[in-house]
Amino acid sequence: MPSTDGVATTSRSTFRRECAVSTSIGAPPERVWELLTDGPGFPRWNSTVTGIEGEIAPGARLALSVPVSDRTFRVTVTEFDPPRRMVWADGRAPMFRGVRVYTLEPEGPGTRFTMAETFTGLMVPLVARSLPDFAPVFERYAADLRAAAEAG
């Protein structure tokens, strides 16, 4: 469900919530991938993340800190295909599962970056009102990534 350039889209149903953003970046996929897999460097370029503990690698468990919550989010890197695709996941189906997919596609000399996060499960209707509006956060994330990658 990728959006127009840099504008996030959302979709909702009873047991599913999804937010996605897609943008063109004037840098090759390898440069974008380098930023996305440098956990300690994330806070330098990404205003939506205050810290990542753990190495961003296949099967790794990460602890993410974000400025909009006191909670530490713990995710596992479940797919890792440099420099094309990476998936982070948390939770357990069928109760509540969150999956974030990063996709990088060559686009001329640059990259088409897409990030989509989907929450599914029986608990979605119970927690839906407590979930924030991810669209502004996703738009900021994509803009920060584009700026950092294009700056070299």
C-alpha positions, 0 to 999 in steps of 0.5 A, spaced: 500 500 500 505 504 498 503 512 498 505 518 493 512 520 494 513 521 502 506 521 504 504 516 508 498 512 507 494 508 513 489 502 512 484 499 518 480 493 519 477 490 525 484 485 526 489 489 522 492 496 522 497 498 517 501 504 515 506 505 509 510 510 506 514 510 500 519 515 497 525 516 492 532 517 494 537 520 490 542 515 493 544 508 491 541 502 495 547 500 498 548 507 501 541 507 504 542 500 506 548 502 510 544 507 514 538 502 515 543 497 518 547 502 522 544 501 529 548 506 533 548 511 528 540 511 527 539 517 532 544 522 528 540 522 522 533 519 524 529 524 529 524 518 530 529 514 534 533 516 540 537 509 540 537 502 538 541 497 542 544 491 538 547 489 531 542 490 525 543 483 522 540 476 521 536 474 527 538 479 531 534 482 537 534 489 537 531 494 543 529 501 540 527 507 544 523 512 540 521 520 543 514 519 543 514 513 548 517 511 554 517 504 552 523 500 549 520 496 543 524 489 542 524 486 535 527 481 531 530 481 525 527 476 521 529 477 514 535 480 512 537 481 504 542 486 503 541 491 500 534 490 498 529 487 504 529 487 511 524 485 516 523 487 523 517 483 527 515 482 534 509 479 538 505 472 537 500 471 532 494 470 533 494 475 539 498 481 536 504 481 531 507 487 529 511 487 522 515 492 519 518 491 512 523 495 509 524 495 501 529 498 497 529 498 489 533 501 484 530 507 481 535 510 476 541 512 479 537 512 486 533 508 490 525 507 491 525 506 499 518 503 502 517 502 509 510 498 511 508 496 518 502 492 519 499 490 526 495 484 526 491 479 531 485 478 536 488 484 540 488 489 535 480 491 536 482 492 544 488 496 543 487 500 536 485 506 540 491 506 544 495 506 537 498 512 535 497 515 528 504 513 525 503 517 518 507 523 521 512 519 524 513 515 517 513 521 513 519 524 518 522 517 518 522 517 510 524 524 510 530 524 515 533 517 511 532 521 504 536 527 507 542 523 510 543 518 504 543 524 499 548 528 504 553 522 502 
